[in-house]
Amino acid sequence: MMVKTILLTKKIINPMQLANECCERVKKDYLKFLKKEKILNKSNSNKMNNLKNFYIPMSFWINNKYKKKNTLILGLSGSQGSGKTTTGSILKIILEKFFKKNVFVISIDDFYKTLEVRKILSKNKHLLFKTRGVPGTHDINLVRSFFNLIKKKKFKKIKLPKFNKSQDDRLEKNKWHTVKQKPEIVIFEGWCIGAKPQNNLSLKKPINDLEKYEDKNLTWRKYVNEKLKNDYKKVFKMIDHFIFIKSPNFKIVFKWRLAQENKLKNKHYYKKKIMSYSKIKRFIMFYQRITLQMLKDLSKSASIVMILNKNQNIKKILFRN
C-alpha cells in the first residue's frame, strides 16, 4: 500500500511586507491626527519617514510583548514638550488600527491632586507644593489602584480623573475618563514616569535659583525624593516596559515648553491661566533636577529610547529586550 504524504507549507510573510501593509492601513488616520494636532512644522515626507522608520517598528515591538489576557502596561516618559502625548496617541492609532488591540492612553497629569489638596500640602509641607508637577503632587495611590484593577481577571468599569491644566484643577466627576472594557495595552505617559531617587548628598547642592532661594533648608527636595523612594517606586514596579523620549539637553526644554503653552493657548477661548514667558521659565525649574537625573538613568534602562534632536525630530530609536 502506498502512503501519500501531503506537505502543508505555512506562508511566510516578509517583515518588510508586513510593515508596508501596516503603513498603508494607518497612514490616513496618522496624517489626519497630525493635522488635527496642528503639527505643521514638518513636511509630509518627514511625517511618513517617522511613521515608517520609528512609530511602526515601535508598535511591532510592543505587540510582540503583549501576552493574551494580561494587560501590558507601558510607561512613556520624556521632558516637558518632548512629544509624549503625541507619541502615545500615534502608538494607539497603529496598535488599534493594524494590530486590533484595545489601547487605553492616560497621563500621570490626570492624577494630579486637586488645587485644594495641593494648597493644604503647601501649608503643611512646603509652599512650593502648590505648584503641580513633582512627585508628591499626584494621587499616586489612585494610580496603583487603577493598575491593580486592570490586572484582575474579572474587569469592572472604571472611572478615572481628568485634569484641566488651564484651570490648574481636576475636572468634575461627570467629565472623567470611563474605561468600559479591560484594555489589552495601557500607555501611561508623564514626565517623571520611571524616575529614580537621588542620594542625600546629591540633594544638598541647589541646581537652580528656585532651589537656592526657595528651598534653602531642602524640605521640598527631600520630600519629593522620599516620595520617589517609596510610593512612586511601588507604582513604577508595576509597569512592564518603559519608553523614554530623550531630549538633547535641559536648555532646550524651555523652548519646547514655550511652544507647548502657545499651543494650549490656541485650544481655549479664555487665556487667563495660560503662563507667561517668565512664569514658564520659573515653572520648568520645578522639573529640572528629576529631568536631568532621568536623562542619565532612563537612557540606559528604558526598553525603548527615542533620541530627539534640537528641532524635536527623531534621530534614532534604541530597542532593548
C-alpha positions as CSV (number, residue, x, y, z in Angstrom):
1,M,0.0,0.0,0.0
2,M,1.3,3.4,-1.0
3,V,1.1,6.1,1.6
4,K,0.5,9.5,0.1
5,T,2.3,12.3,2.1
6,I,0.9,15.8,1.8
7,L,3.3,18.5,2.9
8,L,1.5,21.6,4.2
9,T,3.6,24.7,3.9
10,K,2.9,27.8,6.0
11,K,3.0,31.0,4.2
12,I,6.0,33.0,5.4
13,I,5.4,36.8,5.4
14,N,8.3,39.1,5.0
15,P,8.6,41.5,7.9
16,M,9.2,44.4,5.5
17,Q,6.0,43.4,3.7
18,L,4.1,43.4,7.0
19,A,5.5,46.9,7.9
20,N,4.4,48.2,4.5
21,E,0.9,46.8,4.9
22,C,0.8,48.4,8.3
23,C,1.9,51.8,6.9
24,E,-0.8,51.6,4.2
25,R,-3.5,50.8,6.7
26,V,-2.7,53.5,9.2
27,K,-1.3,56.4,7.3
28,K,-4.6,58.1,6.6
29,D,-5.5,58.2,10.4
30,Y,-2.0,59.1,11.3
31,L,-1.8,62.1,9.0
32,K,-5.3,63.2,10.0
33,F,-4.3,63.1,13.6
34,L,-1.2,65.2,13.0
35,K,-3.3,67.8,11.1
36,K,-5.8,67.9,14.0
37,E,-2.9,68.5,16.4
38,K,-1.6,71.3,14.2
39,I,1.8,69.6,13.7
40,L,2.5,71.7,10.7
41,N,6.3,72.4,11.1
42,K,7.2,69.0,9.5
43,S,6.9,68.1,5.8
44,N,4.7,65.2,4.7
45,S,7.8,63.2,3.7
46,N,9.3,63.8,7.2
47,K,6.0,62.7,8.8
48,M,5.9,59.5,6.7
49,N,9.5,58.8,7.4
50,N,8.8,59.0,11.2
51,L,5.8,56.6,10.7
52,K,7.8,54.0,8.7
53,N,11.1,54.1,10.5
54,F,10.1,54.8,14.1
55,Y,6.5,54.5,15.1
56,I,5.7,51.3,13.2
57,P,8.8,49.4,14.4
58,M,7.9,50.5,18.0
59,S,4.3,49.2,17.5
60,F,5.6,45.9,16.3
61,W,7.9,45.7,19.3
62,I,5.0,46.5,21.7
63,N,2.7,44.0,20.0
64,N,5.3,41.2,20.4
65,K,5.5,42.0,24.1
66,Y,1.7,41.6,24.6
67,K,0.5,38.3,26.1
68,K,-3.1,37.3,25.8
69,K,-5.4,38.0,28.8
70,N,-2.7,40.1,30.6
71,T,-2.8,43.8,30.3
72,L,0.5,45.2,29.1
73,I,1.4,48.4,31.0
74,L,3.8,50.8,29.2
75,G,5.4,53.8,30.9
76,L,6.1,56.6,28.4
77,S,8.3,59.5,29.7
78,G,10.3,62.4,28.5
79,S,10.9,66.1,29.3
80,Q,8.4,68.9,29.1
81,G,7.3,69.4,25.5
82,S,9.1,66.4,24.1
83,G,6.0,65.0,22.5
84,K,4.8,62.3,25.0
85,T,1.1,62.8,24.3
86,T,1.6,62.9,20.6
87,T,3.7,59.7,20.7
88,G,1.2,57.9,22.9
89,S,-1.7,58.9,20.5
90,I,0.2,57.7,17.4
91,L,1.1,54.3,19.0
92,K,-2.6,53.9,19.9
93,I,-3.7,54.6,16.3
94,I,-1.3,51.9,15.0
95,L,-1.9,49.3,17.7
96,E,-5.7,49.6,17.3
97,K,-5.9,50.0,13.5
98,F,-3.4,47.4,12.4
99,F,-3.0,45.1,15.4
100,K,-6.6,45.3,16.6
101,K,-5.6,45.9,20.2
102,N,-7.7,47.7,22.8
103,V,-5.4,50.5,23.9
104,F,-6.0,53.0,26.7
105,V,-3.8,56.1,27.0
106,I,-3.7,58.2,30.1
107,S,-1.3,60.8,31.6
108,I,0.0,61.0,35.1
109,D,-1.1,64.6,34.8
110,D,-4.7,63.4,35.2
111,F,-3.8,62.1,38.6
112,Y,-2.7,65.4,40.0
113,K,-4.1,66.2,43.4
114,T,-6.8,68.9,43.4
115,L,-5.9,72.5,43.8
116,E,-7.4,72.5,47.3
117,V,-5.4,69.4,48.4
118,R,-2.2,71.0,47.0
119,K,-2.9,74.2,48.9
120,I,-3.1,72.1,52.1
121,L,0.1,70.3,51.2
122,S,1.8,73.6,50.6
123,K,0.8,74.8,54.1
124,N,1.8,71.6,55.9
125,K,5.0,70.7,54.0
126,H,6.3,73.5,51.8
127,L,5.0,76.4,49.8
128,L,6.4,75.0,46.5
129,F,3.9,72.1,46.6
130,K,1.1,74.5,45.5
131,T,2.7,74.2,42.0
132,R,1.8,70.9,40.3
133,G,4.3,68.6,38.7
134,V,6.8,67.0,41.1
135,P,6.3,63.6,42.9
136,G,4.1,64.3,45.8
137,T,1.6,66.4,43.8
138,H,-0.1,63.3,42.3
139,D,-2.6,61.0,43.8
140,I,-0.2,58.0,43.4
141,N,-2.4,55.6,45.3
142,L,-5.2,56.2,42.8
143,V,-2.7,55.2,40.0
144,R,-1.8,52.0,41.9
145,S,-5.5,51.2,42.4
146,F,-6.0,51.6,38.6
147,F,-3.2,49.3,37.8
148,N,-4.5,46.7,40.3
149,L,-8.0,46.8,38.8
150,I,-6.8,46.3,35.2
151,K,-4.7,43.3,36.2
152,K,-7.7,41.5,37.7
153,K,-9.3,38.7,35.6
154,K,-12.8,40.0,36.3
155,F,-13.0,43.5,35.0
156,K,-15.5,46.2,36.1
157,K,-16.0,49.6,34.6
158,I,-13.5,52.2,35.9
159,K,-13.8,56.0,36.3
160,L,-10.5,57.9,36.3
161,P,-9.8,61.6,36.9
162,K,-9.2,64.2,34.2
163,F,-7.1,67.3,34.9
164,N,-7.6,70.7,33.3
165,K,-4.2,72.5,33.1
166,S,-5.6,75.8,32.2
167,Q,-7.7,75.8,35.4
168,D,-5.0,74.0,37.3
169,D,-7.5,71.7,38.8
170,R,-9.3,68.4,38.5
171,L,-12.5,68.3,36.4
172,E,-15.9,67.4,37.8
173,K,-16.6,63.6,38.0
174,N,-19.1,63.7,35.1
175,K,-16.2,64.7,32.8
176,W,-13.8,61.9,34.0
177,H,-12.4,59.1,31.8
178,T,-14.5,56.0,31.6
179,V,-12.8,52.6,31.0
180,K,-15.6,50.3,29.9
181,Q,-13.6,47.3,28.7
182,K,-10.4,45.8,30.0
183,P,-7.6,47.3,28.0
184,E,-5.1,45.0,26.4
185,I,-2.4,47.7,26.4
186,V,-2.2,50.7,28.7
187,I,0.1,53.6,27.8
188,F,0.8,55.6,30.9
189,E,2.6,58.8,30.0
190,G,4.2,61.5,32.0
191,W,7.4,63.5,32.5
192,C,8.5,61.7,35.7
193,I,7.5,58.1,35.0
194,G,10.3,55.8,35.8
195,A,12.3,58.5,37.7
196,K,14.7,57.2,40.4
197,P,15.5,58.9,43.7
198,Q,18.9,60.6,44.3
199,N,21.2,60.1,47.3
200,N,21.1,62.7,50.1
201,L,24.5,64.1,49.1
202,S,23.2,65.0,45.6
203,L,20.2,66.8,47.1
204,K,22.4,69.3,49.0
205,K,23.7,71.3,46.1
206,P,20.9,73.5,44.5
207,I,20.8,73.3,40.7
208,N,18.8,76.5,40.0
209,D,17.5,79.7,41.7
210,L,14.3,78.0,42.8
211,E,16.1,75.5,44.9
212,K,18.7,78.1,46.0
213,Y,16.4,80.7,47.3
214,E,13.0,79.0,47.9
215,D,14.2,75.6,49.3
216,K,17.1,76.7,51.4
217,N,16.6,74.0,54.1
218,L,16.0,71.2,51.5
219,T,12.5,70.4,52.8
220,W,10.8,70.4,49.4
221,R,13.6,68.4,47.7
222,K,13.8,65.8,50.4
223,Y,10.0,65.3,50.5
224,V,9.9,64.8,46.6
225,N,12.9,62.4,46.8
226,E,11.2,60.4,49.6
227,K,8.1,60.0,47.5
228,L,10.2,58.7,44.6
229,K,11.9,56.2,47.0
230,N,8.6,54.8,48.3
231,D,5.2,55.4,46.8
232,Y,6.3,56.1,43.2
233,K,8.8,53.3,43.2
234,K,6.0,50.8,44.0
235,V,3.8,52.1,41.2
236,F,6.7,52.1,38.6
237,K,7.5,48.5,39.5
238,M,4.0,47.6,38.2
239,I,5.0,48.9,34.7
240,D,6.1,46.2,32.3
241,H,8.3,48.3,30.0
242,F,9.5,51.9,29.7
243,I,9.7,54.1,26.6
244,F,11.9,57.2,27.1
245,I,11.9,60.2,24.8
246,K,15.4,61.6,25.2
247,S,15.9,65.4,24.6
248,P,19.4,66.7,23.7
249,N,19.7,68.7,27.0
250,F,17.7,70.6,29.6
251,K,18.2,74.0,28.0
252,I,16.0,73.0,25.0
253,V,13.2,72.1,27.4
254,F,12.3,75.8,27.9
255,K,11.9,76.4,24.2
256,W,9.7,73.3,23.8
257,R,7.6,74.1,26.9
258,L,7.0,77.6,25.5
259,A,5.8,76.1,22.2
260,Q,3.5,73.8,24.1
261,E,2.0,76.7,26.1
262,N,1.3,78.6,22.8
263,K,-0.4,75.5,21.5
264,L,-2.6,75.3,24.7
265,K,-3.4,79.0,24.2
266,N,-4.9,78.3,20.8
267,K,-7.1,75.4,22.2
268,H,-9.0,77.5,24.8
269,Y,-11.3,80.5,24.5
270,Y,-10.0,82.0,27.7
271,K,-6.4,82.8,28.3
272,K,-6.4,83.8,32.0
273,K,-4.4,80.8,33.3
274,I,-2.0,80.4,30.4
275,M,1.5,81.0,31.6
276,S,3.7,84.0,30.6
277,Y,7.3,83.7,29.4
278,S,8.8,84.4,32.9
279,K,6.3,82.1,34.6
280,I,7.3,79.2,32.2
281,K,11.0,79.9,33.0
282,R,10.3,79.5,36.7
283,F,7.9,76.6,36.2
284,I,10.4,74.4,34.5
285,M,12.8,74.8,37.4
286,F,10.5,72.6,39.4
287,Y,11.2,69.8,36.9
288,Q,14.9,70.4,36.3
289,R,16.5,68.1,38.9
290,I,14.5,65.0,38.1
291,T,14.7,65.6,34.3
292,L,18.5,65.7,34.4
293,Q,18.6,62.5,36.5
294,M,16.2,60.8,34.1
295,L,18.4,61.7,31.1
296,K,21.2,59.7,32.8
297,D,19.1,56.8,34.2
298,L,16.4,56.1,31.6
299,S,18.8,56.4,28.7
300,K,20.4,53.3,30.0
301,S,17.5,51.4,31.5
302,A,14.4,52.0,29.2
303,S,13.3,49.3,26.9
304,I,12.9,51.8,24.1
305,V,14.8,55.1,23.8
306,M,13.7,57.7,21.3
307,I,16.6,60.1,20.7
308,L,15.5,63.6,19.6
309,N,17.5,66.4,18.1
310,K,17.0,70.1,19.0
311,N,14.2,70.5,16.4
312,Q,12.2,67.7,18.1
313,N,12.8,65.3,15.2
314,I,13.6,61.7,16.0
315,K,17.2,60.9,15.2
316,K,17.1,57.2,16.1
317,I,15.5,54.6,18.3
318,L,17.2,52.1,20.5
319,F,15.5,48.9,21.5
320,R,16.4,46.7,24.5
321,N,14.9,43.3,25.3
